[in-house]
Amino acid sequence: MHPAYQAIIGMGAAALPMILEDLRQNSGHWYWALKAISNEDPVVPGDRGSIKKMRNAWLQWGETKGLDRA
């Protein structure tokens, strides 16, 4: 757990639009942070481990929450 990653999680919900934008543009590995901040996990169990499916699930989640643009 890198200190910078932990600091972003510490920002709470304010970080979600930025994280989702980075996920959209760079396919970064933000899944743990997204789950920790949101207390949600839109990834269905069968899709865990598939980066593409996990990414799509979180981006769709962000759109439904109105967090789709930073």
BELKA-V638217 format. One line per field, one symbol per residue. phi: phi as a letter, one per 30 degrees, with the letter a starting at -180 (. if undefined). psi: psi as a letter, one per 30 degrees, with the letter a starting at -180 (. if undefined). burial: # if it has 16 or more other ideal C-beta (glycine too) atoms within 10 Angstrom, else .. A space follows every 50 residues. Layout:
phi->???
psi->???
burial->???
This chain:
phi->.dedddddeddieddeeddddddddbhdccdddeddddhbadddedcdjc edddedddddedddcicdbd
psi->jkeeeeeeeffafffeeeeeeeeeefhligeeeeeeefgljfkkeffkfj eeeeeeeeeeeeeffggfk.
burial->.......##.....###.###.##.....##.##..##...##....... ...##.###.##....#...
